[in-house]
Amino acid sequence: MEFQEIQVLEEKLNKLLGYIERLRQERDGLKEVLATKEQENEALKAELARLKQEREEVKTRVKNLLERIDQVAAEG
């Protein structure tokens, strides 16, 4: 193998190693984005559960108020 062929192989290998490093950096960045999105997702799930519970409480309170109004109207 000639020196020039070795140089060509070395250049190709260096390009390949650079490409691998860029892919690793991209992967690591995407992992960070994913972790952040998963945290946001969990926070949104908790907020949704809280809002559903609050809605049920409001429905119950309104129902009780309407029943009281009906009782007062029936007595009047």
Long-range contacts (C-beta under 8 A, 24 or more apart in sequence): none
